[in-house]
């Protein structure tokens, strides 16, 4: 067998045999030329591809590799190496450890962590080579002080077919990117909202729910809930829910002029509930104005009044 002499990434073209008009292959055997070219191209691509495995990573191990800590709680992390370094330590704003010689582990400990932007780094000085560091990922979290729900730019009952908005206010929570807000109608989850924001410090945030009632539903209960999703293996803080908001929904009906004790029907709305003579504020009419009945005590007084 002849020795094949070729350079990496160089694909030679077939050489014509002028003696018999046939094409000889420099690589013996009946191998398709296109297949050879593709194979060499793949080899060249692998050799020149960026991100090939290297040994440039810092030879240390953090235990645990990341920490999730409630604001004000303690934290402790070991940094170890299997090498024999000149020294190692922790570079951090709180609880830092200077260069420790002739050791293969150092422990970072803080009794009460309260730095929202902390970024601890374990560093090592090898016998031969330059210093390298390994950053410890830290998530410092705080559950909200309060969660509340309220109508947005509206008061009183809601009408069928009209669009309304509810607002959920969440006070003093962090980090925002781990917050999950869930809206409930009764016991049913009707909307979930997350936030793409890298803010680490506590913030006040609001979530808005837009709704339209399509049919007569009577009284409906809404509430919102705030929860921090810190990962499947991390602490799961208790979700905090708002107090329920009870909303009365009314439907449109045909015109009638006779109010009764069981239902009050007008040109644009009907209340299918016992007549409340002591009401001072009634639902909005179709023109968007509030009907005030202050001082009216009976249906007859209502009829004589101005709508």
C-alpha positions in Angstrom: 0.0 0.0 0.0 1.3 3.4 -1.0 1.7 6.1 1.7 -0.6 9.0 1.1 1.0 12.4 1.4 -1.4 15.3 1.9 -1.7 18.4 3.9 -4.5 19.0 6.4 -7.6 20.7 4.9 -6.1 20.2 1.3 -8.3 18.1 -1.0 -6.6 17.1 -4.2 -8.5 16.7 -7.5 -8.4 13.4 -9.3 -5.5 13.0 -11.8 -6.4 11.9 -15.3 -4.6 8.8 -16.6 -3.7 9.7 -20.2 -2.8 6.1 -21.0 -6.3 4.7 -21.0 -8.5 7.8 -20.5 -9.7 6.7 -17.1 -9.5 8.6 -13.8 -7.2 7.3 -11.1 -7.8 8.0 -7.4 -4.9 9.0 -5.2 -6.5 7.3 -2.3 -6.9 3.7 -3.3 -10.3 2.1 -3.3 -13.5 3.1 -4.9 -14.5 6.0 -2.6 -16.7 8.8 -3.7 -14.8 12.1 -4.1 -17.6 14.2 -2.7 -17.7 12.1 0.4 -13.9 12.7 0.9 -14.3 16.4 0.5 -17.2 16.6 3.0 -15.1 14.5 5.5 -12.1 16.8 5.3 -14.4 19.8 5.6 -15.8 18.4 8.8 -12.4 17.8 10.2 -11.2 21.3 9.4 -14.3 22.8 10.9 -13.8 20.9 14.2 -10.2 22.0 14.4 -11.0 25.6 13.9 -14.3 25.8 15.8 -14.3 28.3 18.7 -15.2 27.1 22.2 -13.3 23.9 22.0 -12.6 22.3 25.4 -9.9 24.1 27.3 -8.3 23.8 30.7 -8.5 27.5 31.6 -11.2 27.1 34.3 -10.3 27.9 37.8 -9.4 24.6 39.7 -11.8 25.3 42.6 -15.1 23.9 43.8 -17.8 25.9 45.6 -20.1 24.1 48.0 -22.9 24.9 47.6 -22.4 26.1 44.0 -25.0 28.8 44.4 -26.9 30.2 47.4 -30.5 31.5 47.8 -30.8 33.5 51.0 -33.6 35.3 52.7 -32.7 38.9 53.4 -31.0 39.1 56.8 -30.3 35.3 57.1 -26.8 33.7 57.5 -24.8 32.1 54.7 -21.8 29.8 54.6 -19.9 28.5 51.5 -16.8 26.4 51.2 -14.2 26.9 48.5 -11.9 23.9 48.0 -9.2 22.9 45.5 -7.5 19.6 44.7 -4.3 21.3 43.7 -1.4 22.6 46.0 -1.7 26.4 45.6 0.5 29.1 47.0 -2.7 30.4 48.7 -6.4 31.1 48.3 -9.1 33.4 49.8 -12.5 35.2 49.3 -12.9 38.6 47.7 -16.3 40.0 48.8 -17.7 43.2 50.3 -18.8 41.4 53.5 -16.9 38.6 55.3 -14.0 38.7 52.9 -11.0 36.4 53.6 -7.4 37.5 52.7 -4.8 35.3 51.1 -4.4 32.1 53.2 -1.2 30.3 52.5 -0.7 26.5 52.4 -4.4 25.6 52.5 -6.7 23.9 50.1 -10.0 25.3 51.3 -11.4 28.6 52.7 -14.9 29.2 54.1 -16.9 32.4 53.5 -19.4 33.0 56.3 -21.8 35.9 57.0 -24.1 36.1 60.0 -26.7 38.4 58.4 -26.6 39.0 54.6 -28.1 42.4 53.6 -26.1 43.4 50.5 -28.5 43.2 47.5 -25.7 43.4 44.9 -23.1 41.2 46.6 -20.8 39.1 44.3 -18.5 36.8 46.3 -15.3 35.5 44.5 -13.1 32.7 45.6 -9.6 33.2 44.3 -6.6 30.9 44.1 -2.9 31.6 43.5 -1.4 28.5 41.8 2.3 27.5 42.2 2.8 28.1 38.5 0.5 30.6 36.7 -1.6 33.6 37.4 -4.4 34.1 39.9 -7.9 32.9 39.0 -11.3 33.4 40.5 -14.7 31.6 40.7 -17.8 33.7 41.3 -20.5 32.5 43.7 -24.1 33.2 42.3 -26.2 34.7 45.1 -29.9 35.3 45.2 -31.0 37.5 48.1 -34.8 37.5 48.4 -37.5 39.2 50.4 -41.2 38.4 50.5 -43.7 41.3 50.0 -44.9 43.4 52.9 -48.4 43.4 51.5 -50.6 42.5 48.5 -53.8 44.3 47.8 -56.4 44.4 45.0 -58.6 47.3 43.9 -60.7 48.4 40.9 -58.8 50.7 38.5 -60.7 54.0 37.7 -64.0 52.5 38.7 -66.3 52.0 41.7 -69.5 50.2 42.3 -71.1 47.3 40.4 -70.0 46.2 36.9 -72.1 45.9 33.8 -72.2 43.0 31.4 -70.2 43.6 28.2 -68.2 46.5 29.5 -64.4 46.4 30.0 -63.0 46.9 33.4 -59.5 46.7 35.0 -58.4 45.5 38.4 -55.0 46.3 39.9 -52.9 44.2 42.2 -50.4 46.2 44.3 -47.3 44.4 45.7 -45.2 46.2 48.2 -41.5 45.8 48.8 -40.5 42.5 47.1 -37.2 41.2 45.7 -35.9 40.1 43.3 -38.4 41.2 40.7 -37.4 38.6 38.0 -38.5 35.8 40.4 -41.9 37.2 41.1 -45.0 35.4 39.8 -48.4 37.1 40.1 -51.5 34.9 39.8 -55.1 36.2 39.4 -58.0 34.2 40.6 -61.7 34.3 39.9 -63.2 32.3 42.6 -60.8 29.3 42.9 -59.9 29.4 39.2 -56.5 30.8 38.0 -57.4 33.1 35.1 -54.0 34.9 34.5 -50.4 34.5 35.5 -47.8 37.3 35.1 -44.0 37.3 35.4 -41.5 40.1 35.1 -38.4 40.3 32.9 -36.5 42.7 35.1 -33.0 42.2 36.6 -33.6 44.6 39.5 -32.2 43.0 42.7 -33.3 45.5 45.3 -36.9 45.5 46.7 -39.5 47.4 44.7 -43.2 48.2 44.6 -44.9 46.7 41.6 -48.4 46.5 40.2 -50.1 44.0 38.0 -53.3 44.8 36.0 -56.1 42.5 35.0 -58.4 43.5 32.2 -61.8 41.7 32.2 -65.2 41.8 30.5 -68.2 39.9 31.8 -70.1 38.3 29.0 -73.2 37.1 30.9 -75.0 37.8 34.1 -72.9 36.4 36.9 -74.3 38.0 40.0 -71.5 38.4 42.6 -68.0 37.4 41.6 -64.9 37.1 43.8 -61.4 38.2 42.6 -58.1 38.1 44.3 -54.4 38.2 43.4 -51.4 36.3 44.8 -47.7 37.1 44.8 -45.1 34.3 45.0 -41.3 34.1 44.5 -40.2 31.2 42.3 -36.6 30.6 43.3 -36.1 27.3 41.5 -37.1 23.7 42.0 -34.3 22.9 44.6 -34.4 26.2 46.5 -36.6 27.4 49.3 -40.2 28.0 48.4 -41.4 31.1 50.3 -45.1 31.1 51.2 -47.2 33.0 48.6 -49.0 36.0 49.9 -52.6 36.6 48.7 -54.7 39.8 48.7 -58.1 39.9 50.5 -61.0 38.9 48.1 -62.6 41.7 46.1 -66.4 41.0 45.6 -67.8 42.4 42.4 -71.5 42.6 41.5 -72.3 42.2 37.8 -75.5 43.4 36.2 -76.9 42.6 32.7 -78.7 44.8 30.2 -82.5 44.3 29.7 -85.4 45.8 27.8 -87.0 49.0 29.0 -89.5 48.9 31.9 -90.8 51.5 34.2 -92.1 49.6 37.1 -89.8 48.9 40.0 -90.6 46.2 42.5 -89.2 44.9 45.7 -87.5 41.9 43.8 -86.1 43.7 40.7 -85.6 47.2 39.6 -85.6 47.5 35.8 -84.7 50.6 33.8 -84.0 51.4 30.2 -80.5 50.1 30.5 -80.0 48.0 33.6 -81.7 45.5 35.9 -80.9 44.6 39.6 -82.1 41.1 40.3 -81.9 41.3 44.0 -84.1 42.6 46.9 -84.8 46.4 46.6 -82.5 48.3 48.9 -84.3 51.4 50.0 -81.3 52.7 51.9 -78.9 52.8 49.0 -77.3 56.1 48.3 -75.4 55.2 45.1 -76.6 53.1 42.2 -74.8 51.5 39.3 -73.7 53.5 36.3 -76.3 54.1 33.6 -75.5 53.5 29.9 -74.5 57.1 29.5 -71.7 56.6 32.1 -73.2 58.7 34.9 -73.8 57.6 38.4 -77.3 57.6 39.7 -77.5 59.1 43.1 -80.6 58.3 45.3 -79.6 59.9 48.5 -82.6 60.5 50.7 -85.0 58.2 48.7 -86.7 55.7 51.0 -89.3 54.0 48.8 -89.8 52.9 45.2 -92.5 55.6 44.8 -90.0 58.3 45.8 -87.6 56.8 43.3 -90.2 57.0 40.5 -90.9 60.7 41.3 -87.2 61.5 41.5 -84.9 62.5 38.6 -83.0 59.7 36.9 
